[in-house]
Amino acid sequence: MATDTVSEDTTADEPPLTDAEMQQAVKDNPAMRHLEWPVTTVNPVRVRWRYAIGIPFIHLLACLAFFPYFFSWTGVVLSILGLYIFGTLGINLCYHRLLTHQGFVAPKWLEHTFAVLGVCTMQDTPACWVAMHRIHHKHSDHRTDPHSPLVNFFWGHCGWLMIINRDFINVYDYEKYTRDILRDPFYLKLERNENWLWIYATSMAVFFLGGFGAALAMGGTLAAAVQFGLSLLVWGVFVRTVVTWHITWSVNSFTHIWGYKNYDTDDNSRNNWLVGLWSNGEGWHNNHHADQRAAAHGHKWWEFDVTWITIRSLEMLGLVRDVVRPRVWTKSAA
């Protein structure tokens, strides 16, 4: 197994700490937060240009929201609603709790609908996202973790996306982690010919054309229709995409550095109040690492979890089944 180096003071007479020793050291001294880059990072290091260019570019497009021309209250409302529709339903509920951890079962038509919403966040294909997250859980805060913030905060937040990792060069690399996902022709098709990116491009067209058509239908001029369509595109797609990114990324970064623990896990996962609230429940991360399949991440009564409320509502409506409760709840009820 690969070993971790904890500081530049390590000498030839002092062998690097093992993974277990590193985890104990971090528990004993939370200020000691350093890992080398993942062993699966290609050597020599190569930039993943699609992300190294794409992430800043989408941020720049989102910055158009600071110009009055691109503003509309409708766009703002769609951006806020989109955080729930695309972020909570697409990423939290589908990519994470359903596909990655199989915390409940949904009919395929509903599962695929939620997956398309997840694709519209531009966080890669469902299979790639699931593979990355499963590897994270298997090696959390060890050197084989693809995005531990123990490397550094920026790396854990989004820097890891911009460097090529041998586990994620293409579907043939991460297929071994997601055979259950890729057995479904729907998910396999998303991997081919950049189909998932075409879905995101289609969502852009829908927002612009929807605003353009609505403005014309209400008697607006051509110029007014273009302005309204662009406002929905900027706020409803670009701003919402960037905010959703940072919500997801904050779970990888913030909740492995700051917060409290309900459970003694062998990683640095934490429950973080701010992330728990702005991510609609994903920030109760120590709870999740302690009981990964549980569809509820908030285990205490005060750990508000909008994603779990949504799953519970779908269960009550008969739209999902076999919902996995946290072990601590079932033990308490016994």
N, C-alpha and C positions, 0 to 999 in steps of 0.2 A: 504494500500500500504506500502511496505517496506520503511524504512527511511535510510538515509545515515549519516554516522559519518564522520566529517571533520577533526578531530585531536584527539590526546590523551588527550587534555586539556578539552574535554567535561566532565562536571561533572553531578552528579545526579540532580542538580538544574537547569541544562541547557539541555533541551531535544535536541536530535539530529535534525539536519536540515532536512526538507522535501526535496523531489526531486527538487521542484521548487526553494526552498531557496538555495539549493546547486548550481543549475545552475546559479542563479543570483550572488552568491558569486564568482563562477569561472569567470563570465563575469567581475565583478568588480575587481577581483584580480586574474589574470591568473596564478600567482605563487602558488595559493592554489589548489593543484591537488591531492586530496586523496579521494578515495572511499574504502569501505570495499569490500571484495570478493563478487561476485554475490550471491544473496540469494539462487540460485539454485545449488550452489556448495554443494556436499554431505557433511554431517557432521556426524561423523568425516571425515576429508579430506582424499580422496583416490586418489592415483596416477593412471593415465590412462597409463598403462605400454606400450601399443602398440605405443603410441606417445612419451612417455618419453624415450623409448629405440630406437624407429625407427627414430626419428628426429636426434639425435646425430649420429646414425649409418650411415644414408645416408650422413651426413656431413663428416664423416670419409672416406667413400667411395669416396666422391668428392675430398678429399684431396690427393687422389692418383694422381690427375692431377699435383701435384708438382714434381712427379717423372718422369724423362725424358722418361722412358720406355713406359709410358702411353700417351705420347704426339703425336699428329699428327695435321697438319693444317686442315685437313678435319674434325677432331673431333671438333676443335675450331669453324670452320664455322658452323657445324651442331648445336653446342651449341647456337651460336648467333641466327641462324635461328629459333631454337627451342623456344627461348624466345617469338618470335612472333607467331609461329604456335601453340604451346601448351599453352603459357601464355596468349597472347592477344586474340587469337581466342577461346581457350578453356575456360579460366577463365573470362577475361574481357567481351568479347562479349557474350559468351553462358551462363556460370554459373551466371554471374552478370546481364548484361543488358537485356538479353533475358529471362532466366528462373526466376530469382528473381524478376525483376521489370517489365517484359513484355513490354519493350520499343519498340518492333517491333515483327513482326510475320515472321517466316521462315517455309518453308516446312519441314515435319518431317524428311525426309532423310538428309537434311542439318543440322537441329537442332541436330539430333542424332550423326552425324559425328563430329560436334563441341563439343558435350558433351563427346564423347570418347577422343577427344584431351584433354579436361579438366581433365578427369580421369587419363590421363597419366602424370599429374603434381603431383599426389599423394596428392591431397587436399580433400580427402574423396569423397563420392558419390555426385552426383548433388543434391539429395533431402536433404542430411545432410548439405551441404554447403549453399543451399538456406534457409533452416530453420534457421541456425545460423545468416545469414545476415539479414533475415527479423526480427528476434528478436532484433538484433543490432539496426535496424532503429526504431523499435517500442519503445525501451527503451534507446536510444543512450546517453551514459555518465551518465546514472542512474545506480543504483545498480543492476538492472536486466539485464543490458547490459552484454553479455557474455565476452566481451574483451575490455572494456574501459581502456586506458592507465592511467586514473585517479586513478586506483588502484596502478600501478607503470608501468614504461615503459616496462620492460621485460614481465610483465603480458599481456599488450596490444599487444605486438609484437608476442609472441609465448607461453609464460608461461601458458596461459589459456588452451591451447590444451592438456597440460600434467596433468591436474587435472579433475577428473570426475565431470561432470555437469549433473544434473538430466534431463535436456532437451535433452541430446544427448547420453544417454546410449545405446539405440538401436532405430530402426525405429519406434517402437510403441510410443516412447516418442516424436519424432519430426514429426510424421505423421500429427498431427493436424495443423502444420504450412505449410505443403506442399501437401495437398490433391490434388491440381490441378496438381502437378508434378507426384505424384504416381498413378494417374488414368491411366497414360501411362504405359503399361506393360513393355516397354523398361527400364524405370527408376526403376520400381519395381524389375525387374530381377537383376539389378545391386546391389540391397540391399541384395540379397540372396546368401548364401554360399561364401561370400567374392569375388563375381564375379568381382568387380571393381579392387581388388588387382591382380587378374589374368590378367586383361588387362594391368596393369602396368608391370607385369612380362613378358607378351608377348612383350611389347615394348622393354624391355631389350634384349630379345632374338633376336628381329628384328635388333636392332642396332649392336649387336655383330656378328650375322650370316651374316648380310649384308656386314660388313667390312671384315669378314673372307672370304666370298665367292668372294668379289671383288678383294681382294689381290691374291687369288689363280687364278682367271680368268686372272689376269694381269701377271701371271708367277712367282709369289712370292713363297717362300718356305713355308712349314707348319709353321715354327716358325714366319716368317714375317706375315703370315695371322693371327695367334693368336694375335700377338702384335697389328696389325692394328685393328682387331675386338675389342680388349680390349680398345684401344684408343677411338673408337667411343662410346663404352659403357660408359666409364668414363666421357668423355666430353659431348656426345650427350644426356646422360640420367642423370647421377648423378650430374654433375656440373650444367647442365641446371635445374634440379629439385630444387637444393638448391637455385640457384639465383632466380628462379621463386617464391619459397617460400618467400624469403625475400622481393621481390617486392610486393607480396600480403600482407604480414604482415606489411610492412611499411605504407600501407594505413590505417591499423587499429591503428598503433602506432603514427608515425610521424604526420599524418594529423589530429590528434586530440590533438596535442600539439603545433606545430609550423606552422606558415603561416598567411595568410591574409583571410579576409572574404569579399565576395561580398554581402552576405545576412545575416540578423539577424535571426539565427536559435536558437532553444532552447537547443542546445548541444554545444560541443566544437569543432565541425568540422572546418577544415581550408583548404584553397587552398595552396598547397606546391609546389613550383617550381620544386625542385629536384624530388620529387615523381611523379609529373605530367609528367615529361619527361621520367624518367626511367620506369614508369608503363604504358607508352603509353596512358595516359589520365585519369587514375584512381585517380591521385593525386589532381585533382580539386574537392576536396571532399566536401567543403562547398557548391559549386554549386549543387553537387549531392544531398546532404541532403536537400537543399532547394527545389529541383524539382526532386524527386526520379525516376519518370517514364521516364524522358527525356533520350533518347538514346545518346545524346551528353552531355558530362560532362564539356567540355571547352565552357564557355559561352561568353567570351571576345575573340577578334580576336587574341590576343597573347597567349591564353591558348590552346596550341597545343594538339590535341587529335587524336592520330593515330587510336584508336579503333573506334571513330566516323567516321573518313575518310573511314575506312574499311566498316562500316555499310552503309554509304552513297554510296560507290561504289557498294556494293551488291544490294542496292535499285535501282541504275541506271541500273544495269544488269537485273533487274526483279526477283532477287532471294529472296528478302525480301520485305515486305510490311507493311503498317500501322505503319510507323516509327514515334515515338513521338518526336517532337521538344521541346526544352525548352520554357516555357511560356514566358520568356522575349523576345525571338525572335518573337513569334507570336504576342505579344503585340506591339512590335516595327513596325511590318509589317502592323498592322491594321490601 
